[in-house]
Amino acid sequence: MLFMVVEKLKNQDGKAVYRKLQKGRGLPDGLKFVASYVTADLGRCFQLMETDDITTFQRWIADWQEVVEFEVVPVVEGKTTREALEPLL
C-alpha cells in the first residue's frame, strides 16, 4: 500500500530534521521510501512511502517524533482509482 506522510516540522526546524537524516532515514524492514517534497518555508514535508504492514510506520514514527509531527494518509494512484470506478460510470 502507498501512504502519503505529511510531516509538520516542529518549530519549522528543518536543520534538526536534516541533522537527524545524516544518520539515515532509519526505515525498518518493510517500509520503502518513494519520494519527498519540502515546502519552501521548511514547515512541512510530504513523503510517499510504501508498506504492507502499518506497524512498520509505527516504529519509524516513534523514532522521529522528537522533531516531526505526522499525519499518515493511505493513498491510491489516480489511474487505479479510475480503473476501479470505470464500471460504475
Jmol script that loads the backbone (N, CA, C; Angstrom):
load data "model"
ATOM      1  N   MET A   1       0.825  -1.179   0.000  1.00  0.00           N
ATOM      2  CA  MET A   1       0.000   0.000   0.000  1.00  0.00           C
ATOM      3  C   MET A   1       0.872   1.246   0.000  1.00  0.00           C
ATOM      4  N   LEU A   2       0.345   2.294  -0.609  1.00  0.00           N
ATOM      5  CA  LEU A   2       1.026   3.583  -0.618  1.00  0.00           C
ATOM      6  C   LEU A   2       0.435   4.491   0.455  1.00  0.00           C
ATOM      7  N   PHE A   3       1.287   5.293   1.052  1.00  0.00           N
ATOM      8  CA  PHE A   3       0.865   6.231   2.078  1.00  0.00           C
ATOM      9  C   PHE A   3       1.521   7.578   1.827  1.00  0.00           C
ATOM     10  N   MET A   4       0.710   8.640   1.917  1.00  0.00           N
ATOM     11  CA  MET A   4       1.252   9.989   1.894  1.00  0.00           C
ATOM     12  C   MET A   4       1.480  10.372   3.349  1.00  0.00           C
ATOM     13  N   VAL A   5       2.706  10.675   3.673  1.00  0.00           N
ATOM     14  CA  VAL A   5       3.059  11.066   5.029  1.00  0.00           C
ATOM     15  C   VAL A   5       3.242  12.580   5.027  1.00  0.00           C
ATOM     16  N   VAL A   6       2.394  13.260   5.772  1.00  0.00           N
ATOM     17  CA  VAL A   6       2.509  14.709   5.902  1.00  0.00           C
ATOM     18  C   VAL A   6       3.219  14.963   7.221  1.00  0.00           C
ATOM     19  N   GLU A   7       4.389  15.559   7.121  1.00  0.00           N
ATOM     20  CA  GLU A   7       5.179  15.828   8.310  1.00  0.00           C
ATOM     21  C   GLU A   7       5.187  17.323   8.576  1.00  0.00           C
ATOM     22  N   LYS A   8       4.854  17.696   9.796  1.00  0.00           N
ATOM     23  CA  LYS A   8       4.981  19.083  10.210  1.00  0.00           C
ATOM     24  C   LYS A   8       6.244  19.167  11.056  1.00  0.00           C
ATOM     25  N   LEU A   9       7.212  19.924  10.566  1.00  0.00           N
ATOM     26  CA  LEU A   9       8.481  20.042  11.265  1.00  0.00           C
ATOM     27  C   LEU A   9       8.280  20.898  12.503  1.00  0.00           C
ATOM     28  N   LYS A  10       8.596  20.337  13.657  1.00  0.00           N
ATOM     29  CA  LYS A  10       8.396  21.063  14.908  1.00  0.00           C
ATOM     30  C   LYS A  10       9.239  22.334  14.902  1.00  0.00           C
ATOM     31  N   ASN A  11       8.615  23.443  15.228  1.00  0.00           N
ATOM     32  CA  ASN A  11       9.262  24.758  15.265  1.00  0.00           C
ATOM     33  C   ASN A  11       9.868  25.147  13.918  1.00  0.00           C
ATOM     34  N   GLN A  12       9.347  24.560  12.829  1.00  0.00           N
ATOM     35  CA  GLN A  12       9.882  24.794  11.484  1.00  0.00           C
ATOM     36  C   GLN A  12      11.406  24.639  11.474  1.00  0.00           C
ATOM     37  N   ASP A  13      11.892  23.672  12.242  1.00  0.00           N
ATOM     38  CA  ASP A  13      13.332  23.469  12.407  1.00  0.00           C
ATOM     39  C   ASP A  13      13.838  22.423  11.423  1.00  0.00           C
ATOM     40  N   GLY A  14      13.969  22.832  10.171  1.00  0.00           N
ATOM     41  CA  GLY A  14      14.473  21.929   9.146  1.00  0.00           C
ATOM     42  C   GLY A  14      15.879  21.442   9.447  1.00  0.00           C
ATOM     43  N   LYS A  15      16.676  22.268  10.097  1.00  0.00           N
ATOM     44  CA  LYS A  15      18.051  21.862  10.416  1.00  0.00           C
ATOM     45  C   LYS A  15      18.074  20.651  11.346  1.00  0.00           C
ATOM     46  N   ALA A  16      17.165  20.606  12.312  1.00  0.00           N
ATOM     47  CA  ALA A  16      17.119  19.461  13.233  1.00  0.00           C
ATOM     48  C   ALA A  16      16.789  18.181  12.475  1.00  0.00           C
ATOM     49  N   VAL A  17      15.865  18.284  11.529  1.00  0.00           N
ATOM     50  CA  VAL A  17      15.486  17.114  10.742  1.00  0.00           C
ATOM     51  C   VAL A  17      16.662  16.651   9.881  1.00  0.00           C
ATOM     52  N   TYR A  18      17.321  17.582   9.216  1.00  0.00           N
ATOM     53  CA  TYR A  18      18.422  17.192   8.335  1.00  0.00           C
ATOM     54  C   TYR A  18      19.641  16.705   9.116  1.00  0.00           C
ATOM     55  N   ARG A  19      19.828  17.200  10.347  1.00  0.00           N
ATOM     56  CA  ARG A  19      20.900  16.646  11.192  1.00  0.00           C
ATOM     57  C   ARG A  19      20.604  15.179  11.489  1.00  0.00           C
ATOM     58  N   LYS A  20      19.345  14.899  11.821  1.00  0.00           N
ATOM     59  CA  LYS A  20      18.964  13.509  12.112  1.00  0.00           C
ATOM     60  C   LYS A  20      19.079  12.644  10.850  1.00  0.00           C
ATOM     61  N   LEU A  21      18.773  13.211   9.699  1.00  0.00           N
ATOM     62  CA  LEU A  21      18.879  12.464   8.443  1.00  0.00           C
ATOM     63  C   LEU A  21      20.305  12.080   8.094  1.00  0.00           C
ATOM     64  N   GLN A  22      21.272  12.793   8.631  1.00  0.00           N
ATOM     65  CA  GLN A  22      22.669  12.449   8.360  1.00  0.00           C
ATOM     66  C   GLN A  22      22.980  11.029   8.817  1.00  0.00           C
ATOM     67  N   LYS A  23      22.207  10.535   9.784  1.00  0.00           N
ATOM     68  CA  LYS A  23      22.391   9.165  10.274  1.00  0.00           C
ATOM     69  C   LYS A  23      21.574   8.167   9.455  1.00  0.00           C
ATOM     70  N   GLY A  24      20.808   8.659   8.479  1.00  0.00           N
ATOM     71  CA  GLY A  24      19.960   7.818   7.645  1.00  0.00           C
ATOM     72  C   GLY A  24      18.503   7.981   8.028  1.00  0.00           C
ATOM     73  N   ARG A  25      17.623   7.469   7.195  1.00  0.00           N
ATOM     74  CA  ARG A  25      16.186   7.596   7.432  1.00  0.00           C
ATOM     75  C   ARG A  25      15.691   6.678   8.539  1.00  0.00           C
ATOM     76  N   GLY A  26      16.461   5.667   8.871  1.00  0.00           N
ATOM     77  CA  GLY A  26      16.059   4.753   9.932  1.00  0.00           C
ATOM     78  C   GLY A  26      14.826   3.945   9.595  1.00  0.00           C
ATOM     79  N   LEU A  27      14.680   3.576   8.336  1.00  0.00           N
ATOM     80  CA  LEU A  27      13.497   2.828   7.907  1.00  0.00           C
ATOM     81  C   LEU A  27      13.575   1.382   8.382  1.00  0.00           C
ATOM     82  N   PRO A  28      12.538   0.911   9.058  1.00  0.00           N
ATOM     83  CA  PRO A  28      12.511  -0.505   9.423  1.00  0.00           C
ATOM     84  C   PRO A  28      12.313  -1.367   8.171  1.00  0.00           C
ATOM     85  N   ASP A  29      12.696  -2.621   8.266  1.00  0.00           N
ATOM     86  CA  ASP A  29      12.467  -3.543   7.152  1.00  0.00           C
ATOM     87  C   ASP A  29      10.995  -3.529   6.778  1.00  0.00           C
ATOM     88  N   GLY A  30      10.727  -3.438   5.486  1.00  0.00           N
ATOM     89  CA  GLY A  30       9.358  -3.463   5.012  1.00  0.00           C
ATOM     90  C   GLY A  30       8.760  -2.091   4.750  1.00  0.00           C
ATOM     91  N   LEU A  31       9.474  -1.019   5.110  1.00  0.00           N
ATOM     92  CA  LEU A  31       8.996   0.341   4.837  1.00  0.00           C
ATOM     93  C   LEU A  31       9.897   0.938   3.764  1.00  0.00           C
ATOM     94  N   LYS A  32       9.301   1.290   2.630  1.00  0.00           N
ATOM     95  CA  LYS A  32      10.061   1.798   1.490  1.00  0.00           C
ATOM     96  C   LYS A  32       9.781   3.284   1.281  1.00  0.00           C
ATOM     97  N   PHE A  33      10.838   4.072   1.212  1.00  0.00           N
ATOM     98  CA  PHE A  33      10.749   5.486   0.881  1.00  0.00           C
ATOM     99  C   PHE A  33      10.635   5.596  -0.637  1.00  0.00           C
ATOM    100  N   VAL A  34       9.636   6.349  -1.138  1.00  0.00           N
ATOM    101  CA  VAL A  34       9.440   6.519  -2.572  1.00  0.00           C
ATOM    102  C   VAL A  34       9.912   7.896  -3.026  1.00  0.00           C
ATOM    103  N   ALA A  35       9.439   8.957  -2.356  1.00  0.00           N
ATOM    104  CA  ALA A  35       9.812  10.322  -2.738  1.00  0.00           C
ATOM    105  C   ALA A  35       9.431  11.282  -1.620  1.00  0.00           C
ATOM    106  N   SER A  36      10.060  12.485  -1.633  1.00  0.00           N
ATOM    107  CA  SER A  36       9.661  13.503  -0.659  1.00  0.00           C
ATOM    108  C   SER A  36       9.744  14.893  -1.275  1.00  0.00           C
ATOM    109  N   TYR A  37       8.961  15.787  -0.691  1.00  0.00           N
ATOM    110  CA  TYR A  37       8.885  17.179  -1.136  1.00  0.00           C
ATOM    111  C   TYR A  37       8.789  18.046   0.108  1.00  0.00           C
ATOM    112  N   VAL A  38       9.538  19.144   0.149  1.00  0.00           N
ATOM    113  CA  VAL A  38       9.571  20.031   1.305  1.00  0.00           C
ATOM    114  C   VAL A  38       9.048  21.400   0.889  1.00  0.00           C
ATOM    115  N   THR A  39       8.203  21.996   1.733  1.00  0.00           N
ATOM    116  CA  THR A  39       7.693  23.329   1.426  1.00  0.00           C
ATOM    117  C   THR A  39       8.819  24.350   1.522  1.00  0.00           C
ATOM    118  N   ALA A  40       8.638  25.461   0.827  1.00  0.00           N
ATOM    119  CA  ALA A  40       9.679  26.494   0.771  1.00  0.00           C
ATOM    120  C   ALA A  40      10.016  27.060   2.142  1.00  0.00           C
ATOM    121  N   ASP A  41       9.032  27.097   3.043  1.00  0.00           N
ATOM    122  CA  ASP A  41       9.289  27.675   4.364  1.00  0.00           C
ATOM    123  C   ASP A  41       9.828  26.660   5.369  1.00  0.00           C
ATOM    124  N   LEU A  42      10.139  25.445   4.919  1.00  0.00           N
ATOM    125  CA  LEU A  42      10.651  24.354   5.751  1.00  0.00           C
ATOM    126  C   LEU A  42       9.675  23.947   6.852  1.00  0.00           C
ATOM    127  N   GLY A  43       8.398  24.235   6.646  1.00  0.00           N
ATOM    128  CA  GLY A  43       7.402  23.922   7.659  1.00  0.00           C
ATOM    129  C   GLY A  43       6.818  22.533   7.552  1.00  0.00           C
ATOM    130  N   ARG A  44       6.752  22.003   6.315  1.00  0.00           N
ATOM    131  CA  ARG A  44       6.163  20.681   6.116  1.00  0.00           C
ATOM    132  C   ARG A  44       6.941  19.902   5.074  1.00  0.00           C
ATOM    133  N   CYS A  45       6.819  18.603   5.198  1.00  0.00           N
ATOM    134  CA  CYS A  45       7.409  17.688   4.224  1.00  0.00           C
ATOM    135  C   CYS A  45       6.332  16.678   3.865  1.00  0.00           C
ATOM    136  N   PHE A  46       6.253  16.347   2.588  1.00  0.00           N
ATOM    137  CA  PHE A  46       5.310  15.349   2.092  1.00  0.00           C
ATOM    138  C   PHE A  46       6.138  14.178   1.570  1.00  0.00           C
ATOM    139  N   GLN A  47       5.918  13.007   2.136  1.00  0.00           N
ATOM    140  CA  GLN A  47       6.673  11.834   1.713  1.00  0.00           C
ATOM    141  C   GLN A  47       5.715  10.753   1.241  1.00  0.00           C
ATOM    142  N   LEU A  48       6.068  10.141   0.147  1.00  0.00           N
ATOM    143  CA  LEU A  48       5.331   8.984  -0.329  1.00  0.00           C
ATOM    144  C   LEU A  48       6.099   7.752   0.123  1.00  0.00           C
ATOM    145  N   MET A  49       5.407   6.888   0.868  1.00  0.00           N
ATOM    146  CA  MET A  49       6.032   5.694   1.426  1.00  0.00           C
ATOM    147  C   MET A  49       5.197   4.483   1.022  1.00  0.00           C
ATOM    148  N   GLU A  50       5.827   3.323   1.083  1.00  0.00           N
ATOM    149  CA  GLU A  50       5.129   2.092   0.707  1.00  0.00           C
ATOM    150  C   GLU A  50       5.398   1.008   1.736  1.00  0.00           C
ATOM    151  N   THR A  51       4.341   0.311   2.150  1.00  0.00           N
ATOM    152  CA  THR A  51       4.461  -0.823   3.062  1.00  0.00           C
ATOM    153  C   THR A  51       3.172  -1.631   3.052  1.00  0.00           C
ATOM    154  N   ASP A  52       3.280  -2.881   3.416  1.00  0.00           N
ATOM    155  CA  ASP A  52       2.104  -3.723   3.580  1.00  0.00           C
ATOM    156  C   ASP A  52       1.809  -3.956   5.057  1.00  0.00           C
ATOM    157  N   ASP A  53       2.612  -3.353   5.944  1.00  0.00           N
ATOM    158  CA  ASP A  53       2.470  -3.577   7.384  1.00  0.00           C
ATOM    159  C   ASP A  53       2.515  -2.235   8.108  1.00  0.00           C
ATOM    160  N   ILE A  54       1.373  -1.785   8.616  1.00  0.00           N
ATOM    161  CA  ILE A  54       1.285  -0.479   9.249  1.00  0.00           C
ATOM    162  C   ILE A  54       2.174  -0.368  10.487  1.00  0.00           C
ATOM    163  N   THR A  55       2.504  -1.483  11.110  1.00  0.00           N
ATOM    164  CA  THR A  55       3.370  -1.402  12.289  1.00  0.00           C
ATOM    165  C   THR A  55       4.767  -0.918  11.933  1.00  0.00           C
ATOM    166  N   THR A  56       5.148  -1.057  10.666  1.00  0.00           N
ATOM    167  CA  THR A  56       6.449  -0.500  10.269  1.00  0.00           C
ATOM    168  C   THR A  56       6.414   1.020  10.379  1.00  0.00           C
ATOM    169  N   PHE A  57       5.272   1.628  10.069  1.00  0.00           N
ATOM    170  CA  PHE A  57       5.124   3.076  10.255  1.00  0.00           C
ATOM    171  C   PHE A  57       5.244   3.436  11.722  1.00  0.00           C
ATOM    172  N   GLN A  58       4.610   2.657  12.565  1.00  0.00           N
ATOM    173  CA  GLN A  58       4.625   2.962  13.991  1.00  0.00           C
ATOM    174  C   GLN A  58       6.043   2.986  14.541  1.00  0.00           C
ATOM    175  N   ARG A  59       6.876   2.050  14.136  1.00  0.00           N
ATOM    176  CA  ARG A  59       8.273   2.035  14.598  1.00  0.00           C
ATOM    177  C   ARG A  59       9.031   3.246  14.073  1.00  0.00           C
ATOM    178  N   TRP A  60       8.832   3.550  12.795  1.00  0.00           N
ATOM    179  CA  TRP A  60       9.544   4.676  12.180  1.00  0.00           C
ATOM    180  C   TRP A  60       9.102   6.002  12.788  1.00  0.00           C
ATOM    181  N   ILE A  61       7.795   6.187  12.937  1.00  0.00           N
ATOM    182  CA  ILE A  61       7.262   7.420  13.510  1.00  0.00           C
ATOM    183  C   ILE A  61       7.753   7.610  14.938  1.00  0.00           C
ATOM    184  N   ALA A  62       7.779   6.551  15.719  1.00  0.00           N
ATOM    185  CA  ALA A  62       8.243   6.644  17.103  1.00  0.00           C
ATOM    186  C   ALA A  62       9.671   7.181  17.167  1.00  0.00           C
ATOM    187  N   ASP A  63      10.482   6.826  16.190  1.00  0.00           N
ATOM    188  CA  ASP A  63      11.878   7.266  16.167  1.00  0.00           C
ATOM    189  C   ASP A  63      12.039   8.732  15.766  1.00  0.00           C
ATOM    190  N   TRP A  64      11.047   9.307  15.092  1.00  0.00           N
ATOM    191  CA  TRP A  64      11.161  10.672  14.569  1.00  0.00           C
ATOM    192  C   TRP A  64      10.283  11.690  15.300  1.00  0.00           C
ATOM    193  N   GLN A  65       9.495  11.276  16.268  1.00  0.00           N
ATOM    194  CA  GLN A  65       8.529  12.176  16.897  1.00  0.00           C
ATOM    195  C   GLN A  65       9.148  13.362  17.619  1.00  0.00           C
ATOM    196  N   GLU A  66      10.406  13.290  17.947  1.00  0.00           N
ATOM    197  CA  GLU A  66      11.029  14.426  18.643  1.00  0.00           C
ATOM    198  C   GLU A  66      11.176  15.653  17.743  1.00  0.00           C
ATOM    199  N   VAL A  67      11.211  15.451  16.424  1.00  0.00           N
ATOM    200  CA  VAL A  67      11.410  16.588  15.512  1.00  0.00           C
ATOM    201  C   VAL A  67      10.276  16.782  14.520  1.00  0.00           C
ATOM    202  N   VAL A  68       9.346  15.818  14.432  1.00  0.00           N
ATOM    203  CA  VAL A  68       8.298  15.863  13.412  1.00  0.00           C
ATOM    204  C   VAL A  68       6.963  15.395  13.993  1.00  0.00           C
ATOM    205  N   GLU A  69       5.868  16.072  13.588  1.00  0.00           N
ATOM    206  CA  GLU A  69       4.516  15.593  13.851  1.00  0.00           C
ATOM    207  C   GLU A  69       4.004  14.965  12.558  1.00  0.00           C
ATOM    208  N   PHE A  70       3.322  13.823  12.661  1.00  0.00           N
ATOM    209  CA  PHE A  70       2.942  13.052  11.485  1.00  0.00           C
ATOM    210  C   PHE A  70       1.442  12.983  11.252  1.00  0.00           C
ATOM    211  N   GLU A  71       1.072  12.951   9.979  1.00  0.00           N
ATOM    212  CA  GLU A  71      -0.247  12.538   9.530  1.00  0.00           C
ATOM    213  C   GLU A  71       0.004  11.523   8.418  1.00  0.00           C
ATOM    214  N   VAL A  72      -0.549  10.335   8.546  1.00  0.00           N
ATOM    215  CA  VAL A  72      -0.349   9.272   7.563  1.00  0.00           C
ATOM    216  C   VAL A  72      -1.675   9.012   6.864  1.00  0.00           C
ATOM    217  N   VAL A  73      -1.669   9.152   5.526  1.00  0.00           N
ATOM    218  CA  VAL A  73      -2.889   9.024   4.735  1.00  0.00           C
ATOM    219  C   VAL A  73      -2.703   7.922   3.694  1.00  0.00           C
ATOM    220  N   PRO A  74      -3.511   6.847   3.758  1.00  0.00           N
ATOM    221  CA  PRO A  74      -3.443   5.836   2.699  1.00  0.00           C
ATOM    222  C   PRO A  74      -3.877   6.470   1.375  1.00  0.00           C
ATOM    223  N   VAL A  75      -3.137   6.209   0.309  1.00  0.00           N
ATOM    224  CA  VAL A  75      -3.462   6.779  -0.995  1.00  0.00           C
ATOM    225  C   VAL A  75      -3.396   5.703  -2.075  1.00  0.00           C
ATOM    226  N   VAL A  76      -4.046   6.015  -3.192  1.00  0.00           N
ATOM    227  CA  VAL A  76      -4.054   5.134  -4.362  1.00  0.00           C
ATOM    228  C   VAL A  76      -3.746   6.007  -5.566  1.00  0.00           C
ATOM    229  N   GLU A  77      -2.989   5.488  -6.513  1.00  0.00           N
ATOM    230  CA  GLU A  77      -2.708   6.239  -7.737  1.00  0.00           C
ATOM    231  C   GLU A  77      -4.010   6.547  -8.461  1.00  0.00           C
ATOM    232  N   GLY A  78      -4.073   7.718  -9.078  1.00  0.00           N
ATOM    233  CA  GLY A  78      -5.274   8.147  -9.778  1.00  0.00           C
ATOM    234  C   GLY A  78      -5.745   7.157 -10.821  1.00  0.00           C
ATOM    235  N   LYS A  79      -4.807   6.578 -11.580  1.00  0.00           N
ATOM    236  CA  LYS A  79      -5.204   5.635 -12.626  1.00  0.00           C
ATOM    237  C   LYS A  79      -5.847   4.385 -12.036  1.00  0.00           C
ATOM    238  N   THR A  80      -5.407   3.963 -10.851  1.00  0.00           N
ATOM    239  CA  THR A  80      -6.006   2.805 -10.200  1.00  0.00           C
ATOM    240  C   THR A  80      -7.429   3.119  -9.759  1.00  0.00           C
ATOM    241  N   THR A  81      -7.643   4.329  -9.240  1.00  0.00           N
ATOM    242  CA  THR A  81      -8.988   4.753  -8.850  1.00  0.00           C
ATOM    243  C   THR A  81      -9.896   4.836 -10.070  1.00  0.00           C
ATOM    244  N   ARG A  82      -9.384   5.388 -11.170  1.00  0.00           N
ATOM    245  CA  ARG A  82     -10.170   5.481 -12.403  1.00  0.00           C
ATOM    246  C   ARG A  82     -10.597   4.088 -12.850  1.00  0.00           C
ATOM    247  N   GLU A  83      -9.663   3.132 -12.845  1.00  0.00           N
ATOM    248  CA  GLU A  83      -9.968   1.763 -13.267  1.00  0.00           C
ATOM    249  C   GLU A  83     -11.035   1.129 -12.352  1.00  0.00           C
ATOM    250  N   ALA A  84     -10.950   1.405 -11.052  1.00  0.00           N
ATOM    251  CA  ALA A  84     -11.906   0.839 -10.108  1.00  0.00           C
ATOM    252  C   ALA A  84     -13.304   1.419 -10.325  1.00  0.00           C
ATOM    253  N   LEU A  85     -13.374   2.682 -10.704  1.00  0.00           N
ATOM    254  CA  LEU A  85     -14.666   3.344 -10.880  1.00  0.00           C
ATOM    255  C   LEU A  85     -15.246   3.183 -12.279  1.00  0.00           C
ATOM    256  N   GLU A  86     -14.440   2.766 -13.236  1.00  0.00           N
ATOM    257  CA  GLU A  86     -14.875   2.665 -14.625  1.00  0.00           C
ATOM    258  C   GLU A  86     -16.198   1.900 -14.783  1.00  0.00           C
ATOM    259  N   PRO A  87     -16.362   0.753 -14.137  1.00  0.00           N
ATOM    260  CA  PRO A  87     -17.636   0.020 -14.324  1.00  0.00           C
ATOM    261  C   PRO A  87     -18.847   0.782 -13.779  1.00  0.00           C
ATOM    262  N   LEU A  88     -18.638   1.757 -12.930  1.00  0.00           N
ATOM    263  CA  LEU A  88     -19.734   2.485 -12.309  1.00  0.00           C
ATOM    264  C   LEU A  88     -20.090   3.757 -13.086  1.00  0.00           C
ATOM    265  N   LEU A  89     -19.306   4.088 -14.085  1.00  0.00           N
ATOM    266  CA  LEU A  89     -19.535   5.341 -14.823  1.00  0.00           C
ATOM    267  C   LEU A  89     -20.472   5.149 -16.001  1.00  0.00           C
TER     268      LEU A  89
END
end "model"
wireframe off; spacefill off
backbone 0.3
color backbone group
